[in-house]
Amino acid sequence: MTPYAKAIVGGIALFTLFTIASFFFLPLKYSVSFAIMDFATIVFAILIWWNDKYYNEQIGLRVFSISDKRFIKDVIFRQMNMHGASKIIEEDTKIEFYKGKNKAGEVRFKLDDNGKPLVIDGKYVIEVEAPEYILHNIDHELWSLIGHKQ
């Protein structure tokens, strides 16, 4: 658990203890109000945790055509590092990103019939497999770069 998550759980626990104590020291209407707020906070925290755990990090796939291999280092490496990739394995036709012992993403070059990276109109065709929010960030950076070049 990250320090940030520990702080959130600790804050919720303190608020719950305050709510329980309020039933002994405050009028009932205030205690019930605190109990409703505490319950809503706990439910909201659980929903956020489920969203982050099950939906936010679902692995997706995008296909990009890039004219320069530096795009991978400039954009994809940076995004994967922001995701927490701790190990990067570069091979001829693929790059794998690991977060701890788990595979966090992969970049694969599409290959032609000879086994060399596929180049169409001077652009490499790559497949990026990563969590959806990372792919979303890569999409935005790609369109931003396209906008700056024009």
C-alpha positions as CSV (number, residue, x, y, z in Angstrom):
1,M,0.0,0.0,0.0
2,T,1.4,3.4,-1.0
3,P,1.9,6.1,1.7
4,Y,-0.9,8.1,0.0
5,A,-3.3,5.2,0.4
6,K,-2.3,4.7,4.0
7,A,-3.0,8.4,4.7
8,I,-6.4,8.1,3.1
9,V,-7.3,4.9,5.0
10,G,-6.0,6.5,8.2
11,G,-8.1,9.7,7.7
12,I,-11.2,7.6,7.1
13,A,-10.4,5.6,10.3
14,L,-10.0,8.8,12.3
15,F,-13.2,10.2,11.0
16,T,-15.0,6.9,11.9
17,L,-13.6,7.1,15.4
18,F,-14.7,10.7,15.7
19,T,-18.2,9.7,14.5
20,I,-18.5,7.0,17.1
21,A,-17.3,9.3,19.8
22,S,-19.8,11.9,18.7
23,F,-22.7,9.7,19.7
24,F,-21.5,10.0,23.3
25,F,-20.7,13.7,23.4
26,L,-22.8,15.5,20.8
27,P,-26.6,15.8,20.3
28,L,-28.1,13.0,18.3
29,K,-28.8,15.1,15.2
30,Y,-25.1,15.9,14.8
31,S,-24.0,12.4,15.4
32,V,-26.4,11.0,12.8
33,S,-25.2,13.6,10.3
34,F,-21.6,12.6,10.9
35,A,-22.6,8.9,10.6
36,I,-24.2,9.6,7.2
37,M,-21.1,11.5,6.0
38,D,-18.8,8.7,7.3
39,F,-20.9,6.0,5.5
40,A,-20.9,8.0,2.3
41,T,-17.1,8.5,2.5
42,I,-16.5,4.8,3.0
43,V,-18.7,3.8,0.2
44,F,-17.1,6.4,-2.1
45,A,-13.6,5.2,-1.2
46,I,-14.5,1.6,-1.9
47,L,-16.0,2.5,-5.3
48,I,-12.9,4.5,-6.2
49,W,-10.7,1.6,-5.2
50,W,-12.7,-0.9,-7.3
51,N,-12.6,1.5,-10.3
52,D,-8.9,1.8,-10.0
53,K,-8.3,-1.9,-9.4
54,Y,-10.6,-3.4,-12.0
55,Y,-11.3,-0.8,-14.7
56,N,-8.6,1.9,-14.8
57,E,-5.7,-0.5,-15.4
58,Q,-7.4,-2.8,-17.9
59,I,-4.9,-3.6,-20.7
60,G,-5.8,-2.3,-24.1
61,L,-4.2,-2.3,-27.5
62,R,-3.6,0.6,-29.9
63,V,-1.9,0.6,-33.3
64,F,0.2,3.6,-34.3
65,S,2.2,4.6,-37.3
66,I,5.3,6.6,-36.4
67,S,7.9,8.1,-38.7
68,D,10.6,8.1,-36.1
69,K,11.7,5.5,-33.5
70,R,12.5,8.4,-31.1
71,F,8.7,8.7,-30.6
72,I,8.8,5.5,-28.6
73,K,11.5,6.9,-26.3
74,D,10.0,10.4,-26.1
75,V,6.4,9.5,-25.5
76,I,5.9,5.9,-24.6
77,F,8.9,5.4,-22.3
78,R,7.9,8.6,-20.4
79,Q,4.3,7.5,-20.0
80,M,5.3,4.0,-18.9
81,N,7.8,5.5,-16.4
82,M,5.0,7.7,-15.0
83,H,3.0,4.5,-14.7
84,G,5.8,3.1,-12.5
85,A,7.7,0.8,-14.9
86,S,10.8,-0.2,-13.1
87,K,12.4,-2.4,-15.8
88,I,12.5,-2.0,-19.6
89,I,13.6,-4.8,-21.9
90,E,14.4,-3.8,-25.4
91,E,14.7,-6.3,-28.2
92,D,14.8,-5.9,-32.0
93,T,11.0,-6.1,-32.6
94,K,9.5,-5.4,-29.2
95,I,10.0,-3.5,-26.0
96,E,8.6,-4.8,-22.7
97,F,7.8,-2.7,-19.6
98,Y,7.7,-4.3,-16.2
99,K,6.3,-2.9,-12.9
100,G,8.0,-4.9,-10.3
101,K,7.7,-8.5,-11.5
102,N,4.5,-7.9,-13.5
103,K,4.4,-7.0,-17.1
104,A,3.0,-3.5,-17.4
105,G,3.0,-3.0,-21.2
106,E,4.6,-3.9,-24.5
107,V,5.5,-2.2,-27.8
108,R,5.6,-4.5,-30.8
109,F,6.7,-3.6,-34.2
110,K,4.5,-5.1,-37.0
111,L,6.7,-7.3,-39.2
112,D,6.7,-7.7,-42.9
113,D,7.1,-11.1,-44.6
114,N,10.9,-11.0,-44.2
115,G,10.6,-10.5,-40.4
116,K,11.8,-6.9,-40.5
117,P,9.7,-4.0,-39.1
118,L,6.9,-3.0,-41.4
119,V,7.4,0.4,-43.0
120,I,4.4,2.0,-44.9
121,D,4.9,5.4,-46.4
122,G,8.0,5.9,-44.4
123,K,6.3,5.1,-41.1
124,Y,6.8,2.2,-38.8
125,V,3.6,0.4,-37.7
126,I,3.7,-0.5,-33.9
127,E,1.2,-2.0,-31.5
128,V,1.2,-0.6,-28.0
129,E,-0.3,-2.8,-25.3
130,A,-0.7,-1.0,-22.0
131,P,-3.3,0.1,-19.4
132,E,-6.1,2.2,-21.0
133,Y,-5.2,5.4,-19.2
134,I,-1.6,5.2,-20.5
135,L,-2.9,4.6,-24.0
136,H,-5.2,7.6,-23.6
137,N,-2.2,9.8,-22.5
138,I,-0.2,8.5,-25.5
139,D,-3.1,9.4,-27.8
140,H,-3.2,13.0,-26.5
141,E,0.6,13.4,-26.8
142,L,0.6,12.0,-30.3
143,W,-2.1,14.5,-31.4
144,S,-0.3,17.3,-29.7
145,L,2.9,16.4,-31.6
146,I,1.0,16.2,-34.9
147,G,-0.5,19.7,-34.1
148,H,3.0,21.2,-33.4
149,K,4.4,19.8,-36.7
150,Q,1.8,21.5,-38.9
